[in-house]
Amino acid sequence: MYVSDLALNDFRSYHEVVLALEPGVTAFVGQNGQGKTNLVEAVAYLSTFSSHRVAADAALVRQGTDGAVVRAKVVHGDRPTLVELEIVSGKANRARLNRAPARTRDVLGVVRTVLFAPEDLELVKGDPAHRRRFLDDLVVLLTPRLAGVRAEYDKVLRQRGALLKSAGAARRRGARVDLSTLDVWDGQLAAAGSQLVAARTRLVRALRPFVAQAYEQVSAGQGAARIDYRASIDNADGVAEHSAADLDGDEPPALAAREAVEGREMALMDVPALTERLLAAMGRVRQKEIDRGVSLVGPHRDDLVLSLGTLPAKGYASHGESWSYALALRLASYEVLRDDDSSPWGVDGEPVLILDDVFAELDTRRRERLAAMVAGAQQVLITAAVPEDVPAALDGARFTVHGGEVSRG
């Protein structure tokens, strides 16, 4: 899959820009603030309906206008598809497929991207929310219907949280608290939450070997990377967790620990049983939830655990190791998407790989290794401040971006 044409209207700094792209490597070169990242951000937005730089869509609309439009022609094999998203300030996005109106959820999956940017260092060093979003964005790319499940979970979580706060306030006033509505929200939260946890767990199992392989390649064998899913329901149920140190080696304790991890993950992928576990756990902590006014069990409190050797990467990995780990997570995402045979596009569901201003952040060795690893991708979009930041191994088409103008060569 590759993007052959990109057109933006009132997106970020651009009033209008139209670009013809091609397979292989394309680099957008320009100093900071000239608009090069806006171009690749637009491509990635078509994939996830979100920006890697801002939380609110309003920032994507050019100042002084009411909405922005992103159009792209995407080629799967010899089949072109025209995708269009209209971003309207304060309203839901509007979508078109091949010029016909479409539901936005029907657009998900047409464009697949994997984007690596300096912000990805937060995947290793930041709080769990960054890692949960990483998993959920990838889950939706693999299974677009789960976008609805994710949205439903977030909506129910907000409504349940508001009810918990009001119940807590009423209890402190000595008023009678009717919790019958809370039972309804419990059921809905458990139903959507179990699907999310199961999907995330399956994804972690698929990513795990690719993360280990990518980290070994990027770091030249300087450590072993492992990822695991930490579910709050396991903590609520008293299920023992195992660290990377527990899993190291071939001695009986390590073998037993690996079997325990396998059993725990299989249990997390059993949606009906997990729904019941979540409901039971919410019942056990209900009084604490009312006192604190927050939901204490569910995928919103889970985490992706990153280990390096026998230690957690967060807090122990050096700056260079953290960059290598973040790269490994994105490269593993690329491999999982490329291997996905459930895509309606079959073998041509390979994602567009986007490297947003990352080479300037890497030392020479990591830069060369990353370039060698991605050079064979069907389409790679790169942004860089100066031409020298683009490795020689990634020679290809080049656009100069200056003052909001984009020119070839």
N, C-alpha and C positions, 0 to 999 in steps of 0.2 A: 504494500500500500504506500502511496505517496500523494502529496498535495501538489497539483500541477498549476493551480491558480489561486491567488489570494487577493481579496478586495476588502478594503476597510472604508467605512464612512463614519466620521465623527467618533472614531475610537481612539481614546487617549489623546495624543497630540496630533492625530491625523484628521484633517478635514476629508481628504480622499486620497487613497493610494491603491494602485492596481499592480500586482506583480505576477510574472510568469515564472514558475519554479520548475525544477526537474529532479529526477532521481539522483542519488549520490549526495555529495557534500555541497552545502550552500552556506557561505559565511556572510554575516552582516557585520560590517566593521564601521565603528564610529566612536567618538569620544562619549563619555557619560553625559546623559541628558539630551542626546540627539534623537532618540526614538527607536533605537535598534531592538531593545528588549520588548517594546510594544508590539513589534511584528510577531515575534515567536510566542508572546503571551496570547495573542489573538488565536493562533493555531491551537495552542494548548487549551484555550477556553472552549473551543468547539468539542474538545474531548471530555472535559470534566464539568463544564458550566461553572467553573470557578477559577479564580486567579491565584497564582502562587505568590503574589505580592500584596494583595489587599483582600480584606474579608468582604467588603460590600461592593456590589456591582456599580453603584453610583460613581465610583472613582474611575470606571472604565469609559464613561461617557464624556466626550470633549466638553470642556467648560463653556457654558453659554448655550448648549443644545439640550434637547429633551431626550435624545436616544442615540444609540450607536448601532451600526449594522456590520456584522462579520460574515463574509461569504467565502466559500472555498470549494474548488472542484477537487474531488478526491478520486483517485484511480485505484481500483482493485482489479488486478489482472488487466483486462482491456475494457473494463466496465467503469465509466465515469459517473460520479454522483455529485450533484450540486447541493451543498448544504448552506443554509442561511439562518443566522440567529439575529434577531432584533432585540437589543438590550434597551429597555425603556425604564427610565428613572422612576422608582417607586411602584413599578408594576411588574407582573410576571413577563418573562421573556416570550417572544413569539418566534416560531420556527417554520421553515419551509424546506421541503425536500424536492429537488428537481422542479422548483418553482411552484409547487402545490403546498397549501397550508398543511402543517403536520403538528402533532403533539410533540412537545419538547422531548418527552421520554422516548419517542420513536427515533430521535436524532442520535441519542446516546449509542455509542458503539460504531457509528459510521466512521468517525475520525478517532483514531487511537494514537495517543502520544505518550512518551515517557520523557519528562523534563527534569534535568538536573540543573540546579542553580545554587548560588552561595547560601540561600536561605535553608538549603537542605542540611546544613551542619546542625540545625536544630533537631533533626531526626535523631541524632546521637546525643547531643548535649542538652536538648530542651526538655520540656515537660511532656507527659504522656499524650496530651491532646495532639501534638504533632504526629506522633506515631500512629495514633488511632485514625487520624485523617489520611495518612499514607495508606493504611490498610483499606479503609473504606473507599477511597478514590479508585484503588486498583480493583477491589471487589466489584464495584459498579461497572468498570470497564469490561470485566470478564463476564458479568451477569447483569445487564442493564436493568432488569426488573427489580433488582435489589435497591435501586435508587428510590423507589416508592416505599420500600420497607424502611430504609434509612430515614426518609422524610417523616414517615409515620411514627417511628420511634422517637425522633426529636420532638415532634408535636406532642405526643403523649407524655414524654418526660417533662416538658414545660408545664403542661396542664396538671400533671400529678404533683409537680413541685409546688405550684401555686396552691393546690389544695392542702398539701402538707403544711405549708406556711400558715395558711388561714386556720387550719385545725390546731396548730401549735399555739397561735395567738389566742384562739377561743379558749383553749384549755388553761392558759395562763390567767385568763380573766375569770376562770371558774365557770364558764358557760358549757352547756351540753354540746358534745361534738358528734355529729352524724357521719359515720365512716362508711356508709353503704356505697357512696359514689367512689370511694377509694378502692373498693373491691373491683369495681369495673375497670378503673385505670390499671390496677395490678394485672388483671388478665390481659389487657391490650399491650401493656409494657412487656410482659413475659412472652407473649406470642411473637411480637416483632423482635424483641431482644434475643430470643433463642435463635432466630434465623440469622441475625447479624453475627452472633458469636460463632455459630456453626460455619458460616461462610468465611469469617476471618481465620478460624482455625484451619480450615482446608487450605486457605491461601498460604498461611505460614508454613504448612507442611510442604506445599509446592515450592515456595521460595527458598526454603532452608538449604537444599544442596546448591542452588545457584548462588546464594549469598556467600556460602563457604568458598565456592570455586572463584567467584569474582573477587573476593577479598584476597585470596591467595595470589591471583594474577596481578591485581593492582599494587599489592604490597610486596610482591616478589617473595612470597612465602614467609613473611614476617608476622606469624601468628595465625590462629585458627578462629574464624568467626562463626557464631551459632546464634540463631534466633529462636525464641520460644514465646508462646502466647500465655500471658498471665491473666487469668479470669477471676474477677471478684467473687463469682459464685463458688469457685474452689476454696477461696479463703473463708467464705461464709459457711461452707460445708465442712471445713477442717481438712480438706484434701492436701496432703503434703506436697510441697513444691521441691524441685530439685534444681540445683545450680549447675553450671557447666562443669564445675569441679567434680560433682557427683557422677557425671556421665563420662568422665575421662578414664580411658583404659579398658582392659578386657577382664578385669577381676570380677568375681561374683557380685560385690556391692554395686559396681558400675553397671553390670548387666541387669541387675534387679532394678536399678534406677531408670534405665532406659525402658524397661518393660513397664514401669510405673508411669513414665511420661507418655508412652504409647497408649496405655489404658485411659489416662486422663484425657488425652486428645480425642480418642474415640468417643468418650462420654460427652465431650463438648460438641461433637458433630451429630449427636442423636437429638434431633430437634424436639420431638414429643417429650422425651424424658427430661431434656434440659428446660423446657417450658415449665414442667412440674417442679423441678428443682428451684427455678427462679421464683415461682409463686410461693413455695414453702419458705424460701429464704426471706422474701419480702415480709411474710407473715411474722417471722422470728424477730426481725429488726424494726417492725413497724413503730414501736414506741420510741426508739431512738430517732427514726426518721421524722416523726412528728415533733420531737423535741428540737431537732436541728433544722427542720424545714427543707431537707434534701433527700433525694433517693440514693440509698447507700449500696445497692446491688444492681448490677447490670453492665452492659457493654460500655456505657459511658464512664465506668470506673476501671476498665481493663487497661492493659498495657502490653506493648511488644517489648520483650526483654532482649537486649543485645549483649552478647557475651563475647569477650576476646580472650582466648585461652581459657583460663579458669576464673577470670574476673569479669565483672560487669564493665561494659565499655564506658558507660556514663560515669564520670568521675575518675576513671583510671586511664582511659585512652589518651595518648598525646594528641596534639593538634593534627599532625600528619596522619595518625592512625584514625582519628575521627573523620577526616576527609576521605580516607580509603573506605571506611565503613559506610559512609553516606553514598559514595559512588557504588559500592557493592550492592546496596539496597536498590538503587535505581537500575543498575545493570541487570540484577536478578529480576526486577519487574519486567524489563524488556524481554528477557528470555522466557518468562512465564507467558507473556502475551503472545510472543512469537510461536510458542509451542501449543497455544490454545487451539484445540480442534473443534470447539463448540461455536466458534464465530461463524456467522452466516456467510462470511467471505472465504471460508475454508482456509487453504494454505496461504492466502494473500491477506491475512489479517495482521501482518507484521506492523508494529507501530512506528510512527515517525519519532526519531530520537532527537531531542532538543537539548543542547548544551549551552546554557545561558551564562556567559561571562565566567566560566569555571576555570579555564586554562591559566588565567593570571593568578589564580589562588593556589595552583599546584606547583610543587617543585619539579625540576626537569625530569626526574625519573618517573614520577607518577603521570606527568603530562604525556610522556612518550608511551607509557604502557596503556593509558586510556585511549590515546589515538590509535594504537594498534588494535585494541579490542573493538572499537566502533567503526573502523574504516570500512568494513564490509556490510554495514547496515544499508537497507534499501534507500533510506533518505535520512540525512543528518542535517539539522539546522543549527548553526553555531553563531553566537554573538561574541564579539571581541572588541576591545578598545583600540587596539593597534594591530596591523597585519602580522606582526611578529608573534602575537599570542596564539595564532592558528598554527598548529604543528604541520610540518611539511608533509607528513603522512596523510593529512586531511586536505589535500589540494583539491580544489573544485571551483564551482561558480562563486563569484564574490560580488557583493553589493556594498556600496559606500553609503552610509547614512549620515546626513549632516543637515541640521536645521529643519528637520522634519521632511527632508527630500531624500528619496531613495533612488540611486542610480547604479546601473550595472557596470562592473569593472572597477 
